[in-house]
Amino acid sequence: MSYEKRLEHLGLWTLEERRNRADLLEVFKMYKGLSTIPFDRLFALSTATNTRGHSAKIAKHHCHLDLRRYFFSERTVDRWNNLSQQDISCSTVNSFKNCLIRIRRPKMGFFTD
């Protein structure tokens, strides 16, 4: 069986999906203050008031180098900003994980680049 068929048969996530999910979990922990790294150290909240979605949108920086574009604080911004207010307002990490699983079902490409 191919890699994709084995993952589908076992109900597992691809390596890329797992990395992107782990990135979102780490941003959530920083946002909620559950991590030793403060949220303000890597991210700045967007000051635009006309944004759709949730209230914790992260401002996106312009990258001149390709190297910077794939750094943790840059690659997670788009996925974080695409989450809903309900997902961001989860009280625990486990409930946020359940929200991510719920998101993956209808939007299969959400965790892939």
Secondary structure, DSSP 8 states (H G I E B T S, - for coil): --HHHHHHHHT---HHHHHHHHHHHHHHHHHHT-SSS-HHHH--B---SS--S-S--B-----SSHHHHTSHHHHTHHHHHTS-HHHHT-SSHHHHHHHHHHHHTT-TTTT--
